[in-house]
Amino acid sequence: SAALDDLGLAYLQMKSIAQARGAYQAASKLDPDKPETLTGLGLVAQKTGDLSEAARQYSRAVEIRPSDVVYILLQRALEESGDPAEANIAYQHAVSISQNLNEAERNVAQLLAP
């Protein structure tokens, strides 16, 4: 499933959202609880405007393996969907575990770039 996750990320970087979704869905069938796959599915959902699905996937990912980047992605999805209180909680989790918050913020900006 790692190759499918890599393929999904490559498709996201090329702005090929449908192909990215397909790669991440295939990866999910092989390993439904892999944080990288869940994060990829969250990115696809967020880029297509399905913020509740994005938040659900990011939440599952950080339950399995906490990550500053994924907490910030969760924060952005919650913020965009109009839930500032939960967004703030997610961001505080990112702050509490991050080794380098600026780098995490840059990674999120790259992942969410239109």
Contact map, one row per residue, 1 for C-alpha under 8 A:
111110000000000000000000011101100000000000000000000000000000000000000000000000000000000000000000000000000000000000
111111000000000000000000001000000000000000000000000000000000000000000000000000000000000000000000000000000000000000
111111100000000000000000000000000000000000000000000000000000000000000000000000000000000000000000000000000000000000
111111110000000000000011011000000000000000000000000000000000000000000000000000000000000000000000000000000000000000
111111111000000000000011001000000001100100000000000000000000000000000000000000000000000000000000000000000000000000
011111111100000000000000000000000000000000000000000000000000000000000000000000000000000000000000000000000000000000
001111111110000000010010000000000000000000000000000000000000000000000000000000000000000000000000000000000000000000
000111111111000000111111000000000000000100000000000000000000000000000000000000000000000000000000000000000000000000
000011111111100000010000000000000000000100000000000000000000000000000000000000000000000000000000000000000000000000
000001111111110000010000000000000000000000000000000000000000000000000000000000000000000000000000000000000000000000
000000111111111110110000000000000000000000000000000000000000000000000000000000000000000000000000000000000000000000
000000011111111110010000000000000000000000010000000000000000000000000000000000000000000000000000000000000000000000
000000001111111100000000000000000000000000000000000000000000000000000000000000000000000000000000000000000000001000
000000000111111100000000000000000000000000000000000000000000000000000000000000000000000000000000000000000000000000
000000000011111110000000000000000000000000000000000000000000000000000000000000000000000000000000000000000000000000
000000000011111111110000000000000000000000000000000000000000000000000000000000000000000000000000000000000000000000
000000000011001111111000000000000000000000010010000000000000000000000000000000000000000000000000000000000000000000
000000000000000111111100000000000000000000000000000000000000000000000000000000000000000000000000000000000000000000
000000010010000111111110000000000000000000000000000000000000000000000000000000000000000000000000000000000000000000
000000111111000111111111000000000000000000010000000000000000000000000000000000000000000000000000000000000000000000
000000010000000011111111100000000000000010010000000000000000000000000000000000000000000000000000000000000000000000
000000010000000001111111110000000000000000000000000000000000000000000000000000000000000000000000000000000000000000
000110110000000000111111111000000000000000000000000000000000000000000000000000000000000000000000000000000000000000
000110010000000000011111111100000000100110000000000000000000000000000000000000000000000000000000000000000000000000
000000000000000000001111111110000000000010000000000000000000000000000000000000000000000000000000000000000000000000
100100000000000000000111111111000000000000000000000000000000000000000000000000000000000000000000000000000000000000
110110000000000000000011111111110000100000000000000000000000000000000000000000000000000000000000000000000000000000
100000000000000000000001111111111100110000000000000000000000000000000000000000000000000000000000000000000000000000
000000000000000000000000111111110000000000000000000000000000000000000000000000000000000000000000000000000000000000
100000000000000000000000011111110000000000000000000000000000000000000000000000000000000000000000000000000000000000
100000000000000000000000001111111100000000000000000000000000000000000000000000000000000000000000000000000000000000
000000000000000000000000001111111100110000000000000000000000000000000000000000000000000000000000000000000000000000
000000000000000000000000000100111110110000000000000000000001100100000000000000000000000000000000000000000000000000
000000000000000000000000000100111111110000000000000000000000100100000000000000000000000000000000000000000000000000
000000000000000000000000000000001111111000000000000000000001110110000000000000000000000000000000000000000000000000
000010000000000000000000000000000111111100000000000000000000100000000000000000000000000000000000000000000000000000
000010000000000000000001001100011111111110000000000000000000000000000000000000000000000000000000000000000000000000
000000000000000000000000000100011111111111000000000000001101100000000000000000000000000000000000000000000000000000
000000000000000000000000000000000011111111100000000000001100100000000100000000000000000000000000000000000000000000
000010011000000000000001000000000001111111110000000000000000000000000000000000000000000000000000000000000000000000
000000000000000000001001100000000000111111111000000001001000000000000000000000000000000000000000000000000000000000
000000000000000000000000000000000000011111111100000011111100000000000000000000000000000000000000000000000000000000
000000000000000000000000000000000000001111111110000001000000000000000000000000000000000000000000000000000000001100
000000000001000010011000000000000000000111111111000001000000000000000000000000000000000000000000000000000000000000
000000000000000000000000000000000000000011111111111011000000000000000000000000000000000000000000000000000000000000
000000000000000000000000000000000000000001111111111011000000000000000000000010000000000000000000000000000000000000
000000000000000010000000000000000000000000111111110000000000000000000000000000000000000000000000000000000000000101
000000000000000000000000000000000000000000011111110000000000000000000000000000000000000000000000000000000000000000
000000000000000000000000000000000000000000001111111000000000000000000000000000000000000000000000000000000000000000
000000000000000000000000000000000000000000001111111111000000000000000000000000000000000000000000000000000000000000
000000000000000000000000000000000000000000001100111111100000000000000000000011011000000000000000000000000000000000
000000000000000000000000000000000000000000000000011111110000000000000000000011001000000000000000000000000000000000
000000000000000000000000000000000000000001001100011111111000000000000000000000000000000000000000000000000000000000
000000000000000000000000000000000000000011111100011111111100000000000000010010000000000000000000000000000000000000
000000000000000000000000000000000000000001000000001111111110000000000000010011000000000000000000000000000000000000
000000000000000000000000000000000000000001000000000111111111000000000000000000000000000000000000000000000000000000
000000000000000000000000000000000000011011000000000011111111100000000000000000000000000000000000000000000000000000
000000000000000000000000000000000000011001000000000001111111110000000110110000000000000000000000000000000000000000
000000000000000000000000000000000000000000000000000000111111111000000010010000000000000000000000000000000000000000
000000000000000000000000000000001010010000000000000000011111111100000000000000000000000000000000000000000000000000
000000000000000000000000000000001111011000000000000000001111111111000100000000000000000000000000000000000000000000
000000000000000000000000000000000010000000000000000000000111111111100110000000000000000000000000000000000000000000
000000000000000000000000000000000000000000000000000000000011111111000000000000000000000000000000000000000000000000
000000000000000000000000000000001110000000000000000000000001111111000000000000000000000000000000000000000000000000
000000000000000000000000000000000010000000000000000000000000111111100000000000000000000000000000000000000000000000
000000000000000000000000000000000000000000000000000000000000111111110110000000000000000000000000000000000000000000
000000000000000000000000000000000000000000000000000000000000010011111110000000000000000000000100110000000000000000
000000000000000000000000000000000000000000000000000000000000000001111111000000000000000000001110110010010000000000
000000000000000000000000000000000000000000000000000000000000000000111111100000000000000000000100000000011011000000
000000000000000000000000000000000000001000000000000000000100110001111111110000000000000000000000000000000000000000
000000000000000000000000000000000000000000000000000000000110010001111111111000000000000001101100000000000000000000
000000000000000000000000000000000000000000000000000000000000000000011111111100000000000001100100000000011001000000
000000000000000000000000000000000000000000000000000000000100000000001111111110000000000000000000000000000001000000
000000000000000000000000000000000000000000000000000001100110000000000111111111000000001001000000000000000000000000
000000000000000000000000000000000000000000000000000000000000000000000011111111100000011111100000000000000000000000
000000000000000000000000000000000000000000000000000000000000000000000001111111110000001000000000000000000000000000
000000000000000000000000000000000000000000000100001101100000000000000000111111111000001000000000000000000000000000
000000000000000000000000000000000000000000000000001100100000000000000000011111111111011000000000000000000000000000
000000000000000000000000000000000000000000000000000000000000000000000000001111111111001000000000000000000000000000
000000000000000000000000000000000000000000000000001000000000000000000000000111111110000000000000000000000000000000
000000000000000000000000000000000000000000000000001100000000000000000000000011111110000000000000000000000000000000
000000000000000000000000000000000000000000000000000000000000000000000000000001111111000000000000000000000000000000
000000000000000000000000000000000000000000000000000000000000000000000000000001111111111000000000000000000000000000
000000000000000000000000000000000000000000000000000000000000000000000000000001100111111100000000000000000000000000
000000000000000000000000000000000000000000000000000000000000000000000000000000000011111110000000000000000000000000
000000000000000000000000000000000000000000000000000000000000000000000000001001000011111111000000000000000000000000
000000000000000000000000000000000000000000000000000000000000000000000000011111100011111111100000000000000000000000
000000000000000000000000000000000000000000000000000000000000000000000000001000000001111111110000000000000000000000
000000000000000000000000000000000000000000000000000000000000000000000000001000000000111111111000000000000000000000
000000000000000000000000000000000000000000000000000000000000000000000011011000000000011111111100000000000000000000
000000000000000000000000000000000000000000000000000000000000000000000011001000000000001111111110000000000000000000
000000000000000000000000000000000000000000000000000000000000000000000000000000000000000111111111000000000000000000
000000000000000000000000000000000000000000000000000000000000000000010010000000000000000011111111100000000000000000
000000000000000000000000000000000000000000000000000000000000000000111011000000000000000001111111110010000000000000
000000000000000000000000000000000000000000000000000000000000000000010000000000000000000000111111110010000000000000
000000000000000000000000000000000000000000000000000000000000000000000000000000000000000000011111110000000000000000
000000000000000000000000000000000000000000000000000000000000000000110000000000000000000000001111111000000000000000
000000000000000000000000000000000000000000000000000000000000000000110000000000000000000000000111111110010000000000
000000000000000000000000000000000000000000000000000000000000000000000000000000000000000000000000111110000000000000
000000000000000000000000000000000000000000000000000000000000000000000000000000000000000000000000011111110000000000
000000000000000000000000000000000000000000000000000000000000000000010000000000000000000000000110011111111000000000
000000000000000000000000000000000000000000000000000000000000000000000000000000000000000000000000000111111100000000
000000000000000000000000000000000000000000000000000000000000000000000000000000000000000000000000000111111110000000
000000000000000000000000000000000000000000000000000000000000000000011001000000000000000000000000010111111111000000
000000000000000000000000000000000000000000000000000000000000000000001001000000000000000000000000000011111111100000
000000000000000000000000000000000000000000000000000000000000000000000000000000000000000000000000000001111111110000
000000000000000000000000000000000000000000000000000000000000000000001000000000000000000000000000000000111111111000
000000000000000000000000000000000000000000000000000000000000000000001001100000000000000000000000000000011111111100
000000000000000000000000000000000000000000000000000000000000000000000000000000000000000000000000000000001111111110
000000000000000000000000000000000000000000000000000000000000000000000000000000000000000000000000000000000111111110
000000000000100000000000000000000000000000100000000000000000000000000000000000000000000000000000000000000011111110
000000000000000000000000000000000000000000100010000000000000000000000000000000000000000000000000000000000001111111
000000000000000000000000000000000000000000000000000000000000000000000000000000000000000000000000000000000000111111
000000000000000000000000000000000000000000000010000000000000000000000000000000000000000000000000000000000000000111
